[in-house]
Amino acid sequence: MNSVIDLGWHQTEEGQGALAHLRDPITGAPKRIFGILEKPSIPPSFNQVKYKLGIIGKSGVGKTALVCLLSNQREFATSSQIPPGETPGVRVTTVYWPAKINKSQIYLFQLELWDSGETATRKYNHILPVVRQNTSVFVYVFSFTDKSSYDDIESQLVRRSNTPGCAIVIGTKYGLQSDVQVTQADVARLETKFKVSVLRLLYHQSGQQKSGNPNEAAFALNFICDQLYAYSQDNPKDDQQKSKA
């Protein structure tokens, strides 16, 4: 992937300084998620952009675990606060992430992650329109251990081929060789056919990282923000109307 985002910037002194604005003032722990009335205190030199992301995928592929990974809620992901099974309705999580673009400008991305359960979406007609409203960015999630979830995403991409908007594709549970059902050839074909880049994530469905790589969440956030920035540059009018509404 030819990225305009400096993928290692968050580990530099400048990047750590930017991330300090997102830390809990009491514990010092990373805090990428804020309440409805909360916003991080950042320097005026930061460019701020806002996107609404609709997360699409079959039940059990790890959509909620993805949200927990991106928002640094791994403990929350395994607690009793999340009911067992899929998301019963719609859960909206706001995540902030700073990134340096073209080695010059610092952007603070505000990501609204809209996660809905497959059963609830089919049962209640109002859920899918709410998720799609003012959404120009869809995150399509499949599992490397479930070929049917991959086929579903391919069908989704075929249906939206003539629809404006940004498509981000993420494959979860990557590297579980004993259970793999989606091959690298499958992924390559999807990338070529729909001109997308597929992000491969190693985390377990519980939200815990399989490989012990502490940078997996940062890499995923940089990947997503890079795709969003590229989309906004190619579609400035659509981006202003839908992503920054």
C-alpha positions in Angstrom: 0.0 0.0 0.0 1.4 3.4 -1.0 0.5 5.4 2.1 0.5 9.2 2.5 0.4 8.7 6.2 3.7 8.3 8.1 3.1 4.8 9.5 5.7 5.1 12.2 5.1 8.7 13.2 3.0 7.8 16.3 6.2 6.2 17.8 8.3 9.3 17.4 8.6 12.0 20.0 6.3 14.3 18.1 3.8 11.5 17.6 3.9 10.6 21.3 3.3 14.3 22.1 0.2 14.3 19.9 -1.1 11.0 21.5 -0.6 12.6 25.0 -3.6 14.7 24.2 -5.7 11.5 24.0 -4.5 10.0 27.3 -6.5 9.6 30.5 -5.3 12.5 32.7 -5.5 10.2 35.8 -4.1 6.9 34.6 -2.1 8.1 31.7 -3.5 5.2 29.6 -4.3 5.7 25.9 -7.9 7.0 25.6 -9.0 7.1 22.0 -12.7 6.9 22.8 -14.5 9.9 24.3 -18.0 10.6 25.5 -20.7 12.5 23.6 -19.8 15.8 25.4 -16.0 15.2 25.5 -13.4 16.2 23.0 -9.6 16.0 23.2 -7.8 19.2 23.9 -5.5 19.6 20.9 -3.3 22.4 19.4 -5.0 24.7 16.9 -2.4 23.7 14.3 -4.0 20.2 14.0 -6.3 19.7 11.1 -9.5 18.1 12.3 -11.7 15.8 10.0 -14.7 13.7 10.9 -16.0 10.5 9.3 -18.9 8.3 9.9 -18.0 4.6 9.2 -20.6 1.9 8.8 -19.3 -1.5 9.7 -20.7 -4.3 7.5 -20.2 -8.1 7.9 -21.9 -11.3 8.9 -22.5 -12.2 12.5 -19.4 -13.6 14.3 -16.7 -12.2 12.0 -15.4 -9.9 14.7 -17.0 -6.5 14.0 -17.4 -5.6 17.6 -14.0 -6.9 18.4 -12.6 -4.6 15.7 -14.3 -1.6 17.3 -12.8 -2.6 20.7 -9.4 -3.0 19.1 -9.5 0.5 17.5 -10.8 2.2 20.6 -8.5 0.4 23.0 -11.3 -1.3 24.9 -9.9 -4.8 25.0 -10.9 -5.2 28.7 -14.4 -4.0 27.8 -14.5 -6.5 25.0 -14.1 -9.4 27.4 -16.2 -8.1 30.2 -19.9 -8.8 31.0 -20.8 -5.4 29.8 -21.1 -6.7 26.3 -23.8 -9.4 26.0 -22.8 -12.7 24.5 -23.5 -13.1 20.8 -23.9 -10.3 18.3 -24.7 -6.7 18.8 -28.4 -6.5 19.6 -29.0 -3.1 17.8 -26.7 -0.3 16.9 -23.6 0.7 18.9 -21.8 4.0 18.0 -18.2 4.5 19.2 -16.3 7.7 18.6 -12.5 7.2 18.2 -9.8 9.9 17.8 -6.5 9.2 16.1 -3.7 11.7 15.1 -1.7 11.1 12.0 1.0 12.9 10.0 0.1 13.4 6.3 2.9 13.7 3.6 5.5 14.3 6.4 4.2 17.8 7.0 0.6 18.3 8.3 -0.9 16.7 11.4 -4.5 15.6 11.2 -6.8 14.5 14.0 -9.2 12.0 12.6 -12.6 11.7 14.4 -14.1 8.3 13.5 -17.7 7.5 14.3 -17.9 3.7 14.2 -21.4 2.4 13.6 -21.7 -1.3 14.5 -25.0 -3.2 14.0 -25.9 -6.8 14.5 -26.9 -8.9 11.5 -30.0 -10.3 13.1 -31.1 -6.9 14.3 -30.6 -5.4 10.9 -32.8 -8.0 9.3 -35.4 -7.9 12.0 -35.8 -4.1 12.2 -36.1 -2.2 8.9 -35.0 1.1 10.4 -31.5 0.0 11.5 -29.8 -0.3 8.1 -31.0 3.1 6.8 -29.8 4.8 10.0 -26.4 3.2 9.6 -26.2 4.2 5.9 -27.5 7.8 6.4 -24.7 10.4 5.8 -22.2 7.5 5.5 -19.8 7.6 2.7 -17.3 5.2 4.2 -18.2 1.5 4.7 -15.9 -1.0 6.4 -16.5 -4.5 5.1 -15.4 -7.2 7.6 -14.9 -10.9 6.9 -13.1 -13.7 8.8 -10.3 -15.8 7.3 -11.8 -18.7 9.1 -15.2 -18.3 7.5 -15.4 -18.5 3.7 -19.1 -17.6 3.7 -18.3 -14.2 5.3 -15.8 -13.6 2.5 -18.4 -14.5 -0.2 -20.9 -12.2 1.5 -18.4 -9.3 1.4 -17.7 -10.0 -2.3 -21.5 -9.9 -3.0 -21.8 -6.6 -1.0 -19.0 -5.1 -3.1 -20.6 -6.2 -6.3 -23.9 -4.5 -5.3 -22.1 -1.2 -4.4 -19.8 -1.2 -7.5 -21.7 1.8 -9.0 -22.4 3.5 -5.7 -20.2 6.5 -4.6 -18.3 6.1 -1.4 -15.2 4.6 0.1 -14.9 0.9 0.7 -12.4 -0.4 3.3 -12.0 -4.2 3.6 -10.7 -5.9 6.7 -10.1 -9.6 7.2 -10.0 -10.8 10.8 -8.5 -13.9 12.5 -5.6 -13.9 10.0 -2.8 -16.4 10.7 -5.0 -19.2 12.2 -3.6 -21.7 9.8 -5.5 -24.7 11.1 -8.8 -23.0 10.5 -8.1 -20.9 7.4 -10.8 -21.0 4.7 -9.9 -17.8 2.8 -6.7 -18.1 0.9 -4.2 -15.5 -0.2 -5.3 -16.1 -3.8 -8.9 -15.2 -2.7 -7.7 -12.0 -1.2 -5.6 -11.1 -4.2 -8.5 -11.7 -6.5 -10.8 -9.4 -4.3 -8.1 -6.7 -4.3 -7.7 -6.8 -8.1 -11.4 -7.1 -8.9 -12.6 -4.2 -6.8 -9.3 -2.2 -6.6 -9.2 -2.3 -2.8 -6.5 -3.1 -0.3 -7.4 -5.7 2.3 -6.1 -5.2 5.8 -5.2 -8.5 7.6 -5.7 -8.5 11.4 -4.4 -11.1 13.7 -6.6 -10.5 16.8 -8.9 -13.0 18.4 -12.6 -12.4 18.4 -12.4 -11.4 22.1 -10.4 -8.4 21.0 -7.1 -9.7 22.4 -4.1 -9.7 20.0 -3.0 -13.1 18.8 0.6 -12.2 17.9 1.4 -10.0 20.9 2.1 -7.1 18.5 1.3 -3.9 20.4 1.2 -1.9 17.2 -1.6 -3.8 15.5 -4.3 -1.3 16.6 -2.1 1.7 15.5 -1.4 0.0 12.1 -5.1 -0.6 11.6 -6.0 3.0 12.5 -3.3 4.3 10.2 -4.5 2.1 7.4 -8.1 3.3 7.8 -7.2 6.9 8.1 -5.0 6.7 5.0 -7.9 5.2 3.0 -10.2 8.0 4.3 -7.7 10.8 3.4 -7.2 9.4 -0.1 -10.9 9.2 -0.6 -11.5 12.8 0.6 -8.9 14.1 -1.8 -10.5 12.3 -4.7 -14.1 13.2 -3.7 -14.0 16.6 -1.8 -17.7 17.5 -2.3 -19.0 14.1 -1.3 -16.6 14.0 1.7 -17.8 17.4 2.9 -21.4 16.5 2.6 -21.3 13.1 4.1 -18.2 12.6 6.2 -18.0 16.0 7.9 -21.7 16.5 8.4 
